[in-house]
Amino acid sequence: MRIWFSIFILVFFPINIALSSENTCIKPPELLVSDINLLINRSSRIVIATDARWSAPPLSRENVNLPLREGREEVASSGSQDRSEAVLPLYTLTVVEDLKGSGSDTIMVVGAPPFDEAHLAKVKSGAASRKPGNGYDQMINEDFEGHQAKIFWNDNTSGRTPPDTNCAVLPRFSNSGTYLVFVGTPHAKGYEAIKVKNDKWLAYVRGSLRGQQ
């Protein structure tokens, strides 16, 4: 019995540790998972945005942790710590309301590809559409039951775009979705989908901003 226990400790436990380290962000940068009140306070611009469009820009992962500006359109950084040369999509969203700060009526956000690699290859070859379907929209626009779910509030890493395996926050957007975006302030809760009028997260942010006035 002791022999088998030793084998388990020496063989299986280290393997599990290695697998866990490879597939998770062990310690996300504090910037990406900070307290929500700190997120609201440090953000210079907070908007409600919709009508997301995407393109493959000449940007690499090594640049997405930098706050960028292109003309009058603001680019929201994604806080990546990864320095690979993978090209990332650029989403352009239309601002429908400024909750804090002001600026252009469009924002640009560096994010994750809107499809998996196989579908992206088909899009590039012209064999598939660049427009996601309804199933895709439902999948990526998780709103935590109007942000009433306890898991959203009990964990700063819980959000629509938690840090990925490279400890980067890279959101996806759909054309039909509406989002509460903290412009230029990467965070796990910085790009939440808003699907109902009485959304709790939106109400919380509005209330916090009223308290700052």
C-alpha positions in Angstrom: 0.0 0.0 0.0 2.8 2.4 0.9 4.6 1.6 -2.4 1.5 2.6 -4.4 1.0 5.7 -2.3 4.6 6.7 -3.0 4.2 6.2 -6.7 1.1 8.4 -6.7 3.0 11.2 -4.8 6.1 11.0 -7.0 4.6 10.5 -10.4 0.9 11.7 -10.6 1.2 14.8 -8.3 4.1 16.4 -10.2 2.3 15.7 -13.5 -0.8 17.4 -12.3 1.1 20.4 -11.2 2.7 20.7 -14.6 -0.6 20.4 -16.4 -2.1 23.0 -14.2 0.8 25.4 -14.7 0.5 25.0 -18.5 -3.2 25.6 -18.8 -3.9 28.4 -16.3 -2.7 31.8 -15.4 -1.3 31.0 -11.9 -1.0 34.6 -10.7 -2.8 37.2 -12.9 -1.3 40.7 -12.8 -3.1 42.8 -10.1 -4.1 45.2 -12.8 -6.3 42.6 -14.4 -8.1 41.4 -11.3 -8.1 44.4 -9.0 -11.0 45.4 -6.7 -14.0 46.6 -8.7 -14.1 50.0 -7.0 -10.4 50.6 -7.8 -11.3 49.6 -11.4 -14.0 52.2 -11.6 -11.9 54.9 -9.9 -8.8 54.5 -12.1 -10.7 54.4 -15.4 -10.7 57.7 -17.2 -13.4 56.6 -19.6 -16.3 54.1 -19.2 -18.8 53.6 -22.0 -21.7 51.6 -23.2 -20.9 50.4 -26.7 -22.4 48.2 -29.3 -22.2 47.3 -33.1 -18.9 45.5 -32.8 -16.9 45.0 -36.0 -13.6 43.1 -36.3 -10.6 43.0 -38.5 -7.1 41.5 -38.4 -4.8 44.5 -37.8 -1.1 44.9 -38.0 -0.7 44.5 -34.3 1.2 41.8 -32.4 0.7 40.4 -28.9 3.8 42.2 -27.9 1.9 45.5 -28.3 -1.4 44.8 -26.6 -0.3 45.7 -23.1 0.3 49.3 -24.3 -2.3 52.0 -24.3 -2.6 53.0 -27.9 -4.2 55.8 -29.9 -4.9 55.9 -33.6 -6.3 59.3 -34.8 -9.2 60.2 -32.6 -10.3 56.6 -31.9 -9.2 55.2 -28.6 -7.7 51.8 -28.3 -8.4 49.8 -25.2 -5.3 47.9 -24.0 -5.7 44.2 -23.1 -2.9 44.0 -20.6 -1.1 41.0 -22.2 2.1 39.8 -20.7 2.8 37.5 -23.7 5.5 38.6 -26.1 4.7 36.2 -29.0 4.2 37.5 -32.6 0.6 36.3 -33.0 -1.5 38.8 -34.8 -4.7 39.7 -32.8 -8.0 41.1 -34.1 -9.0 44.7 -33.6 -12.7 45.3 -32.7 -14.3 48.6 -33.4 -17.4 49.4 -31.3 -19.8 52.4 -31.5 -20.3 54.3 -28.2 -23.9 54.8 -27.3 -23.3 56.4 -23.9 -20.4 57.8 -22.0 -20.7 57.0 -18.3 -17.4 58.6 -17.4 -15.1 60.8 -19.4 -15.6 61.5 -23.1 -14.0 61.1 -26.5 -14.6 59.7 -29.9 -17.9 58.0 -30.8 -16.0 54.8 -31.6 -13.5 52.8 -29.6 -11.1 50.1 -30.7 -10.3 47.1 -28.5 -7.6 44.5 -29.1 -9.2 41.0 -28.5 -9.3 37.3 -29.2 -10.2 36.0 -32.6 -13.9 35.7 -33.0 -13.7 32.2 -34.2 -11.4 29.2 -33.6 -8.3 28.7 -35.8 -10.0 26.3 -38.2 -12.9 28.6 -38.9 -10.5 31.6 -39.3 -8.6 29.6 -42.0 -11.9 29.1 -43.8 -12.7 32.8 -43.5 -9.3 33.7 -44.9 -9.8 31.4 -47.9 -13.3 32.7 -48.5 -14.9 29.4 -47.7 -16.7 30.8 -44.6 -18.5 33.9 -43.5 -16.9 36.6 -41.3 -20.2 37.1 -39.6 -20.8 35.0 -36.5 -24.2 33.3 -36.0 -26.7 33.4 -33.2 -25.2 30.4 -31.4 -21.9 32.2 -31.3 -23.5 35.4 -29.9 -25.2 33.5 -27.1 -21.9 31.7 -26.2 -19.7 34.8 -25.9 -22.3 37.2 -24.4 -22.5 35.5 -21.0 -24.0 38.1 -18.6 -24.1 36.1 -15.3 -27.9 36.3 -15.2 -28.0 40.0 -15.5 -24.9 40.0 -13.2 -27.1 38.8 -10.4 -25.0 35.6 -10.0 -22.9 35.5 -6.8 -19.8 34.1 -8.6 -19.4 37.4 -10.5 -19.3 39.4 -7.2 -17.3 36.9 -5.1 -14.3 36.6 -7.3 -12.4 39.4 -9.1 -11.3 36.9 -11.8 -14.9 36.1 -12.7 -16.1 38.0 -15.7 -16.8 37.5 -19.4 -13.1 37.8 -20.2 -11.0 36.3 -17.4 -7.2 36.2 -17.9 -6.2 33.5 -20.4 -3.3 31.1 -20.2 -0.9 33.9 -21.0 -2.4 36.1 -18.3 -3.9 38.4 -20.9 -7.4 39.8 -21.0 -8.5 39.4 -24.7 -12.3 39.9 -25.1 -14.5 38.8 -27.9 -17.5 40.8 -29.1 -20.5 40.2 -31.3 -22.2 42.7 -33.6 -25.5 42.3 -31.8 -24.1 42.6 -28.3 -24.0 45.6 -26.0 -21.1 46.0 -23.6 -19.9 48.0 -20.6 -16.3 48.9 -21.6 -13.6 50.4 -19.4 -11.6 52.0 -22.1 -7.9 51.5 -21.9 -8.2 49.7 -18.5 -7.8 45.9 -19.0 -9.7 43.9 -16.4 -11.5 40.6 -16.1 -14.7 42.6 -15.7 -13.8 45.3 -18.1 -15.9 44.2 -21.1 -19.1 42.8 -19.7 -22.2 42.1 -21.8 -25.3 44.0 -20.9 -28.5 42.2 -21.9 -31.1 43.5 -19.6 -32.2 47.0 -18.5 -31.8 46.3 -14.8 -28.4 44.7 -15.1 -26.8 44.7 -11.6 -23.2 45.4 -12.8 -24.3 48.4 -14.9 -26.4 49.7 -12.0 -23.4 49.3 -9.6 -21.1 51.3 -11.9 -23.7 54.0 -12.4 -24.3 54.3 -8.6 -20.5 54.4 -7.9 -20.1 57.2 -10.5 -22.9 59.2 -9.0 -21.3 58.9 -5.6 -18.1 60.4 -7.1 -19.9 63.6 -8.3 
